[in-house]
Every structure is written in C-alpha cells, then in structure tokens.
C-alpha cells in the first residue's frame, strides 16, 4: 500500500478491517501522508488480540512526536511486532524517548 495517499481517513478504514485479520505479517504504509490521527488507528490495531503483524513500514509520513506516542504505547503491549520503520516522520527527541521507554 506504499505511496497510495491513503491519508488518515483512508487508513482508518483499512485499519478497521484489519482488526478482523489475524494472518497479516507485513504492512507497508510508506509515503501515505499519515499524521498522528492515522497513527492512533494503527495503534488500535497493534493493541488488538488479532494482530499478528511482524513488520510495519511507516517511513516518509507525517507522524511526528504525537503519532510516535500512540505507536509507542501500542508496541509496549504488542507481542508480534519485531520490525518498525518510522524514518522521515518529523520525530524529535520526545518521540524517540517514548519509543525507548516502550521498549524497556
């Protein structure tokens, strides 16, 4: 789903349907203009019991520190995710600190 300009509204719809999926292993959402609202939808999926996602690609979006907060809270409880790419997302020290805390 790379470079499809899903934005937050489109991503929300996709993530709602993924809540029923327990087989997806890799999700590539690079360059989709996703902001913190989209990250909240992704976080909801990552926290769900059905989530079996192992690799999530979010590079080149607009997640910022606020989106990082939602994703960090989700990866703190997620049991399946082993790879997360959030490069080029306007994430500063605050967001990086949140990820570090979630992983400790």
N, C-alpha and C positions, 0 to 999 in steps of 0.2 A: 504494500500500500504506500510505498515510497513516492513522494512528490505528487500527491493527488489533491492537494489543497483542501484537505478534509476540514481543517479548522476545528474549533471547539464543538460546534453544533453537529457536524458530521461525525466527529469522533465519539461524541456522546451516544449517538445511535449505534455505532459499531460496538462500543463497549457494553451497552445494554444487552446486545445479542450474544456477546462473548460470555456473559455471566452464566449462560446455559452450556457453554462448551468446556469440556474437560480434557481435550486432546491437543489443543494448540500449543506448540513448543516454541515457535519463533514468531515475533511480531515486529515488522519493520515499519515504523511510522516516521522515518526521517523526512525532514523538509515538508511538513504539512501545516505550518503556521499555527502550531498548538501553543496555547498560553496556559496560565495556571488553571483555568477552568477545565481545560481538557485533561490536565494532569490530575485533577480531582476525580474525573471519570475513570482514568486509568488506575488510580489508587483504589477506587472502589472495586474494580475487577481484581487487582492484585491481592486484595484482602479477602476475596471470596473463597469459599471452600473448594469451588470447582476449578480454580486457577491452577494450571499445570505448566504455565509459561516458564521457559528456561532462559530465554534471551529476548530482551526488549531494546529496540533501537529507536532512540528519540533525538538523534543528532540534528542540528540545524533548525530547531524550532524556537519558540519564544517563551520557554517555561519559566525562566527567571528563578529567583530565590523562593517565591511563593509556590510555584509549581514543585520546586525541589522539596519543600516542606511536605506536601501531600504525598509525593513519591517516597520520600524517606520514611514517613510514618507507615506506609504500606510495606516497604521492604523489611521493616523491623518485625513484621508478623508473617510475611510470606515465606513459605517453606520450599518453593521450587525454583525461584529465580536465581541464576548463577552468573548472568551477564547483563549489564545495563550500560548503554552508551547514551550519555546526555551531553556530549561535547557540543560546543557552539550553541549554547542556550542562555547566554547572558546570566550565568550563575556566578555569584560572587562568594566572598568568604562565608557569609551567613549560610548559604545553601550548602556549601561544602562541609561546614561544621555539622549541619543537620544530617548529612549522609554519614559522616564519621560517627556521630552518636548512634544512628540507627544500626550501624554495623558492629558496634562494640558490645 
